[in-house]
Amino acid sequence: MALVLAADEEAILTAVSALAGGELVAIPTETVYGLAADATNGDAVAKIFEAKGRPHFNPLICHVSDIVMAERYAVIDPLSRELIDMFWPGPLSLVVPLKPDSGIHPLVAAGLDTIALRMPRGIAGRIIAAVDKPLAAPSANISGKISGTSAEAVADDLGDRIALILDAGPSEVGLESTIVKVQGDDVLLLRPGGLAAEDIEAVLGRKVHRLDQRAAILAPGMMASHYAPSAHLRLNVQDVRQGEALLAFGPRRVSRAEHAAACLNLSEAGNLREAAANLFDFMKRLDSPGGGVIAVEPIPFDGLGEAINDRLARAAAPRGLSINEMEQIK
């Protein structure tokens, strides 16, 4: 089983040594816990895919310590630089062109000529700076399952597949990063996440364009079925059926809520930031290994609600389907 260490100075040095030696380490970030490896080391990156059971056509986010490190490996256009200056460190990933012979292993980019870059806050940034190389770090969970927002959740999912987990308590944001790509004068939203698209629009003074969901996989988190518990999800319910668990939101309950086998409320006050932080933890707590159903009350789409609803829709999707196949059965 994985060694779980409180993220103090000694544990950080242990993590840096392991990463420099080509090992995997689950590290805390403000979004979710990440399963980190040296992004320039092909053997180490391959261990991520092996541990997660992740399809090799699904690219990984590269985490950097600062803009200087980012520019070692990628070409940063002026509009992307404006976003970096405003939102890094934080829950924003930018898809940008890789430099020729960048040294980033091809597995990280899944054969694409672009890379998703992010600068995390706090301990993760310190670890990356000490390793002095970007870290490929998808969410620390079995591929397609619920993302880990605590060391305990990571240990439950990956504890027998990795050696070390750093514990810094619950993730602050609780949702993966927002991913955008600058294309000419346009900013494309590839994945909603912990930074609301409206906040980006307010800074840039321009519209963020939503990507056609039938598009090819250009960034992490674009699989149709993703973030899924063992139980099935029934979304935007107006009532609860006998035996269902209820994932509630806000102060008012849907009909027959008293029939729920279990109930957790993402935010009694209807606060979307609180709901985002609780989402993956509460889904995991309501999950039933033998199956079952989680009924989910309606959640507004404004602000972080867009990302919450995106994660719920992917968690509820039929397992193993591509986005194009999902379109065909709608």
Secondary structure as UniProt FT lines:
FT   STRAND          3..6
FT   HELIX           9..20
FT   TURN            21..22
FT   STRAND          25..27
FT   STRAND          34..38
FT   TURN            39..40
FT   HELIX           42..52
FT   TURN            56..57
FT   STRAND          61..63
FT   HELIX           67..73
FT   HELIX           78..87
FT   STRAND          92..98
FT   TURN            100..101
FT   HELIX           106..109
FT   TURN            110..111
FT   STRAND          114..118
FT   HELIX           123..131
FT   STRAND          135..136
FT   TURN            143..144
FT   HELIX           151..158
FT   TURN            159..161
FT   STRAND          164..167
FT   STRAND          178..183
FT   TURN            184..185
FT   STRAND          186..191
FT   HELIX           197..204
FT   STRAND          208..210
FT   TURN            213..214
FT   TURN            220..221
FT   STRAND          232..234
FT   TURN            242..243
FT   STRAND          245..248
FT   HELIX           257..259
FT   STRAND          262..265
FT   TURN            268..269
FT   HELIX           272..286
FT   TURN            289..290
FT   STRAND          293..296
FT   TURN            303..304
FT   HELIX           305..316
FT   TURN            319..320
FT   HELIX           323..329
//
